[in-house]
Amino acid sequence: MFEVMEFVEHRDDPGLPVDERVIGTFDDEASAVEIGRGARNQFLTTKSEDYAWWLVRLPGERLARWIADSHSDREFMLDLTTGQLVEVP
């Protein structure tokens, strides 16, 4: 199972905790990434000035399998053998 997480840091409330929510859980990583991309695209259509990021991980893991944010078109995966972020081509 893979979970898609969304985190939002509100521009107008920088001292408040980041909003965090589980978007859903999926049987395969590819489906989870697809949903994460959809959530990112939906957020971008709102033209919000808040900063948001999305990730795919195994439930409870501290390491992400896929990461994207609202300020960049870049996406990343974590190379578990080196601990380095690798940009998704």
Secondary structure, 3 states (H helix, E strand, C coil): CEEEEEEEECCCCCCCCCEEEEEEEECCHHHHHHHHHHHHHHHHHCCCCCEEEEEEECCCCCCCCEEEECCCCCEEEEECCCCEEEECC
